[in-house]
Amino acid sequence: MKYSQKPRNADNKTDRSVQKQCAVCCRPFSWRKKWERCWEEVRYCSRRCRSQRNRVMDEEK
């Protein structure tokens, strides 16, 4: 069973359509409600990538 989505406001859509690239896996990811207050600080797409951040930094050296 699918739930109907509420129509988004045009102003909110432009802010939320921004994508970033994950610093570990280099995949694009989109804005999420849980990142509403800290979107500027978000660098990783998932917990897994956040936990592997040290491995990637070690490989670059």
Order of alpha helices (4+ residues) and beta strands (2+ residues): alpha-beta-beta-alpha-alpha
